[in-house]
């Protein structure tokens, strides 16, 4: 059973390498019940959808895509959008565990030190630890902890809150994804009275990769 979650405009490169505007529709897959009789289909479907939407409401799940995340690299608008989409596509093609190691490589390439990848567990906690180097002298040795989401679907509020709860004292948190963030995730990241979480979406990530010239293989 598929439940509609959200839809939004996006850009993708077609088989000819041309960037095109597309609409993405995100659906939730319900695996239970495994089968529904034709007679009971309407009643069972209604119950499942009602329970799902109530759970979404209680968890603060948002069906809207958030606007710009908290970090948007400047001065990179001149990059070829086809090239940027190609980089994002190659990042999406990486296995989830390999994507975490790519984030490690990216941190090393941008001046961080003592960068390490945690044990792969898919639990939504910290995936990469990195320390600010001496060249970042105002924040030297600050611990930055990353959650890497090699996702096609939207990152929601729950993932942002879960990372914040996993941070070590005084560490800065960053979520890096190949996709987008929901409006609720953006609000959660900048909630007053809470440690701010930096959000990097797929296009910002691809632009950072292009700017520093890191090879995506």
N, C-alpha and C positions, 0 to 999 in steps of 0.2 A: 504494500500500500504506500503510495506517495502522497506527501502533504506539501503543499506549496508554502514556501517560506518568504521569499522575496525575489524581486527582479530589479535589474539596474543596467544602465548602458556601460559598455566597456569597449576596448579596442583589441583587436587580434590581427595577426598577420595571416593572410590566406596562403594557399599552397604555392602561389606565385610570388610570395614575399611582399605583397602589398598590404598595407595596414587598412583595415576596414572597421567600421562601427558595427557593433553587435549588441544584442540584448542577452544577458545571462539570466537564467531562471534557476534558482536554488530550491531543491526539494529535500524533504526529510524522508528517509526510508524507514517504514515501520515493518519490522519482521514478525510481530505478533499481533493478532493471531496469524498463524502460518496459512490458514485457509479459512474462507468465509463462504457459507452457503448462499446461494442466490436469494433465497427467501429472507435471510437475516442481514444481507449486505448493507442495507441502508441504516439499520439500527446499530450494527456493530461499528460501521464506519463513523457514524455520528459520535458514538461513545469514545472511540479512540482519538478522534480529532479534538473533541472537547477536553479530554484529559491532557492531551499534548499541549493545547493552547493555554490551559490553566497552568501547567508546569512552566511553560515559557514565560507567562506573565509573572509568576512568583520568582523566577530566576532573573528577571530583568532583561530577558532576551529581547533584542530590538530587531524589527524586520526592515529597518531602513539602513542604507549604507551611510557611514559617517563621511563627513567632508575631510579635508586634508588632515593627515595625522600630525602629531606634535613635532615631527622633524621632517622638513622638506628641503633637500639640498638646494642651495641657490646657484645661480649662474650656469645651469645645465639645460636650459630650455632649448638651446640650439642643437642638441643631439638629435640625430635622425630617429624619428619614432619607430621606424622599421627595425633599426638596430636595437633600440631599447626593448621592443617587444620580443625580438629574437633572443636577447639575453634572458629576459624573464621566462621565456619558453624553455630554454636550456636549464634554468634553475628548477622549474617545475618538473622537468624530466628526471631530476636526481632522486634517488631513494632518500627517504626521510633522514636516515642516519648519516648519509653522505652530505646532506644539506647542512647538518650541524657542523661537520668538519669544514665545509666551505665557509660558514660564518666565522669559524676559528681563523681560517686563512685570511679572510677579509679584515679581521681585527688586527692580525699581525701586520698586514699590508698598510694599515692606517695608523700604525705607531703604538699599538698596545703591546704589553709585555706579559710574560707568565700566563699565556692564554692556554686554557685547557678545556677539553670536552668532557662532560660528565658521562657516567654510564648511561647508555641508551635505554630508556624505559617507557617512553610515550606516556608519561604520567602528567604532563603539563607543567612540570617544575622547571628548574634551571637546567639549561642544556650546555651553556658555555660560560666560563668565567674568564674575565680579562682585567688587567690592571693598567691604569693610566701610566704612561712612561714619564721620564724626567722632562721630555720635551713639552709635556702638558703640565708644566710646573705648578700652576695654581691648584691642580687636583691630583698631583703626583701620588701614585699608589692607591688611588680610589678604586675600589672594586666595582666593576660593572658586570652584571649578570644578565645573560640573554636567554630568551626562550625562542627557539627557532621553529616556525610553523611553515613547512613546505606544503601549503594547502592551496587548493583551487577554490574552495568555498570560504565564506566570510569568517573572520575571527571575531568572536563575540566578547561580551563583557566578562563572562565567566573565566575565559582564558587570561584576561588582563588581571582580574582579581586574584586568580590562582598564583600567578607569578609574583604579585606583590606579597602574598602570604608566604612565599618560599624564599624571599630575599634574606640575606644575612643582614645584621644590624649595620646601618649606614651605607649599604650598597645601593647603587643606582640600577634600576631595572629597565630593560629594553625588550620589546617584542619585535621580532623580524619575521615578516611573512612574504610569500610570493603572491598573496591575494590582497584582500581589502579588509577593512574594519567596519563593524556595525556602528551606528550612531551611539549606541549604548556603550560600546567599547571605548570610543573616543571620550565620552563623558566620564566614564570610570577612570580612565588614564589620568585625567586632570582634576579629579575630585578634590574639593577643598578639604584640608585637614589630613590628607593621605599623601604618602610618598608618590610623587609623579612618576608615571611610567612612559618612557619614550616609545612611540610607535613608528615603525618603518614599514610601509606597504610595498607591494611588489614592484611598482614603477619607480618609487624612490630608491629601492634597493638596486634595481637595474641601472639607474643613473649613477649611483655611487660606484658600482662596479665599473661602469664605462669611464667615469671620471678618473679613477685611479689606474685603469688599464689592467685590471685583474682578469686573467684568462679563465673562462668558464668551460670546463671540459666534462 
